[in-house]
Amino acid sequence: MVMNQKIVCSKCGGRGILIDADPTKPAIRCSCYQQRVGAQTHLGIPPRYQSSTLDDFWSWWITEHPEATLLSQLDLANQLLMNPMSRATLKNGLDLKLEHILQKSGYQPSNQGLGVAKHIRYALQPSGYDQLTGWALQGKSISDFWWISGGPQSGRSTLAASALKARVARTSESGLFISIRTFSQELKDVYYDIRSFKNTEFQSERALMQPLMDTAVLVIDDFDRLDNDIRLARAFAQLLDYRYAESKPTLLTATQGPRSVLQSEQSPLIKLGDESLLRRLEQSQRVECQPTLKSLITLIAST
């Protein structure tokens, strides 16, 4: 994806309509209007995710996570809670979280095989999924930063793209999806180009970053793949600071949670020493692309 400076239509001056000099003739749509609509539809989303919707994501999700597996984990959660010794090991409110999922799922144990759950969706859906979809579809759960994490093939990029499309469709806001690896390379090309007088199509860092600053909603995919170049870290830190100050929501995807990514010795952002930015990112609204119950079971097993 190549970011260029905005080109104003020579026919309509960027208005999207053509006004005839004769006041008796109606204004008509300029040909550039449909081009802009088409560009808005894709929002910079890669072809792989362009057709994705939240409904499609959910249909895929329930096939990836069979109900029988979740029922088995609900049985395990119930056993942990019913046994006084195992329940005593559940610290930091983990027992209450398990109870909440069991209640919301309408779980009932069975003496013959797996238990049953009338509303298994609450155990099945990604942690933070209701908050994200509520924000995209209804304007709820307002947050400056969303952090969507998950391993390879977990659906994190698809979910981010689907949420972006749903939000833009509802609000008619501008939106943009970028891959940090692709965009980082474009920025590095700018840094190298500035040393060459042969670059007749020179674009400044500001020109490349401007669309990311201007858009109402931004998705930065694979944020944990940010290049180690300190100039790139500084550019993205300034971008995130600006968007925070302007209350423009930003969705970041990564393989791990914010603390693991940002506090790593390899993190280029930690080199900047910007504690305020790191704290804000660590406090992002979390969405974890694995079933909510599985996340809790995994957390319990690791403690």
VENUR-V580364 format. One record per residue. RES is the residue in one letter. SS is DSSP state (@ for helix, = for strand, . for the rest). PSI is psi in whole degrees, 0 to 359 (* if undefined). Layout:
res=(RES;RES)
ss=(SS;SS)
psi=(PSI;PSI)
//
This chain:
res=(M;V;M;N;Q;K;I;V;C;S;K;C;G;G;R;G;I;L;I;D;A;D;P;T;K;P;A;I;R;C;S;C;Y;Q;Q;R;V;G;A;Q;T;H;L;G;I;P;P;R;Y;Q;S;S;T;L;D;D;F;W;S;W;W;I;T;E;H;P;E;A;T;L;L;S;Q;L;D;L;A;N;Q;L;L;M;N;P;M;S;R;A;T;L;K;N;G;L;D;L;K;L;E;H;I;L;Q;K;S;G;Y;Q;P;S;N;Q;G;L;G;V;A;K;H;I;R;Y;A;L;Q;P;S;G;Y;D;Q;L;T;G;W;A;L;Q;G;K;S;I;S;D;F;W;W;I;S;G;G;P;Q;S;G;R;S;T;L;A;A;S;A;L;K;A;R;V;A;R;T;S;E;S;G;L;F;I;S;I;R;T;F;S;Q;E;L;K;D;V;Y;Y;D;I;R;S;F;K;N;T;E;F;Q;S;E;R;A;L;M;Q;P;L;M;D;T;A;V;L;V;I;D;D;F;D;R;L;D;N;D;I;R;L;A;R;A;F;A;Q;L;L;D;Y;R;Y;A;E;S;K;P;T;L;L;T;A;T;Q;G;P;R;S;V;L;Q;S;E;Q;S;P;L;I;K;L;G;D;E;S;L;L;R;R;L;E;Q;S;Q;R;V;E;C;Q;P;T;L;K;S;L;I;T;L;I;A;S;T)
ss=(.;.;.;.;.;.;.;.;.;.;.;.;.;.;.;.;=;=;.;.;.;.;.;.;.;.;.;=;=;.;@;@;@;@;@;@;@;@;@;@;@;@;.;.;.;.;@;@;@;@;.;.;.;@;@;@;@;@;@;@;@;@;@;@;.;.;@;@;@;@;@;@;@;@;@;@;@;@;@;@;@;@;.;@;@;@;@;@;.;.;.;.;.;@;@;@;@;@;@;@;@;@;@;@;@;.;=;=;.;.;.;.;.;.;.;=;=;.;.;.;@;@;@;@;.;=;=;.;@;@;@;@;@;@;@;@;@;@;.;.;.;.;.;.;=;=;=;=;=;.;.;.;.;.;.;@;@;@;@;@;@;@;@;@;@;@;@;@;@;@;@;.;.;.;=;=;=;=;=;@;@;@;@;@;@;@;@;@;@;@;@;@;@;.;.;.;.;.;.;.;.;.;.;.;@;@;@;@;@;@;@;@;@;@;.;.;=;=;=;=;=;.;@;@;@;.;.;.;.;@;@;@;@;@;@;@;@;@;@;@;@;@;@;@;@;.;.;.;.;=;=;=;=;=;.;.;.;@;@;@;@;@;.;.;.;.;.;.;@;@;@;@;.;.;@;@;@;@;@;@;@;@;.;.;=;=;=;=;=;=;=;@;@;@;@;@;@;@;@;@;@;@;.)
psi=(129;126;125;161;149;131;123;132;131;341;313;357;19;2;335;357;153;124;120;146;333;112;347;347;139;154;147;157;137;153;338;343;311;328;319;321;317;318;322;326;319;330;23;5;132;151;326;329;0;327;0;144;168;324;317;319;315;320;318;319;316;339;332;336;87;145;322;323;317;321;322;320;328;320;316;316;318;319;320;321;326;336;116;323;315;325;326;340;350;100;173;36;11;327;321;325;319;317;318;316;318;318;314;326;349;38;138;125;162;145;352;91;208;152;183;154;119;329;64;344;323;332;334;322;154;146;125;2;316;320;316;313;328;321;315;318;336;356;18;174;55;133;144;322;135;134;109;112;158;154;181;139;22;348;9;318;321;317;318;315;319;319;320;312;318;318;312;321;325;320;345;21;165;152;156;139;125;149;124;332;315;315;324;321;322;320;320;323;322;316;323;320;330;343;358;130;357;355;95;347;39;133;136;164;319;319;323;323;338;314;328;330;322;324;144;320;130;134;126;106;143;49;332;357;16;132;150;352;122;332;323;318;318;319;316;328;317;321;312;323;316;313;326;315;327;3;42;118;139;129;126;136;148;165;333;175;168;319;316;320;313;330;1;146;336;354;121;333;328;336;337;337;24;88;326;315;315;320;318;318;322;337;14;151;122;140;121;121;63;154;141;315;319;322;317;316;318;318;318;318;333;353;*)
//
